[in-house]
Amino acid sequence: MALVVSEVLCYLQNNFGKFPRALLVTTVSGFYDEKEVSEGKNLLFSTVKKMDITTDDVPRYKKRQGEQQNRGDVEDIIGLLE
């Protein structure tokens, strides 16, 4: 098993449920750049996909673009954590 490190996912996992969603989205999207957030999102979604979960509760992967890409990606990550 390979060890994969994502500072974005680590931060969100450790602070999820401790702070309001809006505060987490603002903090993470303001601190981390688009590349780090996008890599974390891809890693999380690919890991969940490998788990072969058969419920409809798993949100689909959305490719974000534009000015609000970073914020949208953070919201997608938090949505999957929920």
Secondary structure, DSSP 8 states (H G I E B T S, - for coil): ------HHHHHHHHHBTTB-HHHHHHHHHHHS-HHHHHHHHHHHHHHHHHTT--STTS-------STTHHHHHHHHHHHHH-
